[in-house]
Amino acid sequence: MEKQTNLSYNQDEFIDNLIKNEIQGSNVKGDVAIIGKYAYELDRSVPKIGRTLGKVDKLVFPTVEIISGPTLTENGKKATFKVKRVETTRGINRIELWLDGKK
């Protein structure tokens, strides 16, 4: 219902807020739902809570420093940017780029 009636509806925000508001002691970081001491992967394409990622204290949430960009192509389908990894113990496997409220 919310998706059909609210023009500013964002599925990812809706799911994040639903988890945080309905499951006591939960949090969401990116595509990871933290419930108690355990973390679960969020499959946002369905959306659903997917496989367990293990205990929260074993996870690393890497951060980056933006060096330059983003610069979009004319059609807006590609962007170039340069980042510096802040996390030193593990690699980064995905970076989300948000512009004007769109991923």
C-alpha positions as CSV (number, residue, x, y, z in Angstrom):
1,M,0.0,0.0,0.0
2,E,2.8,2.4,1.0
3,K,4.5,1.9,-2.3
4,Q,1.4,2.8,-4.3
5,T,0.3,5.8,-2.3
6,N,3.5,7.5,-1.2
7,L,5.4,9.2,-4.0
8,S,8.6,9.4,-1.9
9,Y,8.5,5.7,-1.0
10,N,11.9,4.1,-1.0
11,Q,11.9,0.3,-0.6
12,D,15.3,0.1,1.0
13,E,14.5,2.8,3.6
14,F,11.1,1.1,4.3
15,I,12.8,-2.3,4.9
16,D,15.5,-0.7,7.1
17,N,13.0,1.1,9.2
18,L,10.8,-2.0,9.5
19,I,13.6,-4.1,10.8
20,K,14.8,-1.4,13.2
21,N,11.3,-0.7,14.5
22,E,9.9,-4.2,14.7
23,I,12.9,-6.2,16.0
24,Q,14.1,-5.0,19.3
25,G,17.9,-4.3,19.5
26,S,18.3,-4.5,15.7
27,N,20.2,-2.2,13.3
28,V,21.0,-2.0,9.6
29,K,24.3,-1.1,8.1
30,G,24.3,-1.2,4.3
31,D,23.0,-4.6,3.2
32,V,23.5,-6.1,6.7
33,A,20.8,-6.5,9.3
34,I,22.3,-6.8,12.8
35,I,20.0,-8.6,15.2
36,G,21.4,-9.1,18.7
37,K,24.9,-10.6,18.3
38,Y,24.4,-11.9,14.8
39,A,24.4,-10.4,11.3
40,Y,22.3,-11.3,8.3
41,E,22.7,-10.4,4.6
42,L,19.8,-8.4,3.2
43,D,18.6,-9.5,-0.3
44,R,17.1,-6.2,-1.4
45,S,16.0,-7.6,-4.8
46,V,13.2,-9.7,-3.1
47,P,13.4,-8.1,-0.4
48,K,14.2,-10.5,2.4
49,I,16.7,-11.3,5.1
50,G,19.1,-13.8,3.6
51,R,21.9,-15.9,4.9
52,T,23.6,-15.4,8.2
53,L,26.9,-13.6,8.2
54,G,27.9,-14.8,11.7
55,K,28.6,-12.8,14.8
56,V,28.6,-9.0,14.6
57,D,31.9,-8.6,16.4
58,K,33.6,-10.6,13.6
59,L,32.4,-8.2,10.9
60,V,34.3,-5.2,9.5
61,F,32.4,-2.3,7.9
62,P,35.0,-0.7,5.8
63,T,34.9,3.0,5.0
64,V,36.5,5.0,2.2
65,E,37.6,8.6,1.7
66,I,36.5,10.2,-1.6
67,I,39.4,11.7,-3.4
68,S,37.6,13.0,-6.5
69,G,34.3,12.7,-8.3
70,P,31.8,11.4,-9.0
71,T,31.7,12.5,-12.6
72,L,28.7,11.2,-14.5
73,T,28.6,10.5,-18.3
74,E,26.0,12.5,-20.3
75,N,23.4,9.7,-20.2
76,G,23.9,9.3,-16.4
77,K,24.5,5.6,-16.6
78,K,28.2,5.6,-15.7
79,A,30.2,7.5,-13.1
80,T,33.9,7.8,-12.4
81,F,35.4,8.5,-9.0
82,K,38.5,7.9,-7.0
83,V,38.5,6.7,-3.4
84,K,41.1,5.9,-0.8
85,R,40.5,2.8,1.3
86,V,40.4,3.6,5.0
87,E,39.9,0.0,6.1
88,T,43.3,-1.8,6.2
89,T,42.6,-5.3,7.3
90,R,40.0,-6.4,4.7
91,G,39.2,-5.4,1.2
92,I,36.2,-3.6,-0.1
93,N,33.9,-5.6,-2.4
94,R,31.3,-3.0,-3.2
95,I,30.9,0.7,-3.1
96,E,27.4,2.3,-3.4
97,L,27.2,5.7,-5.0
98,W,24.2,7.8,-4.2
99,L,23.4,11.0,-6.2
100,D,20.3,13.1,-5.7
101,G,18.8,10.3,-3.5
102,K,19.3,7.6,-6.1
103,K,21.6,4.6,-5.9
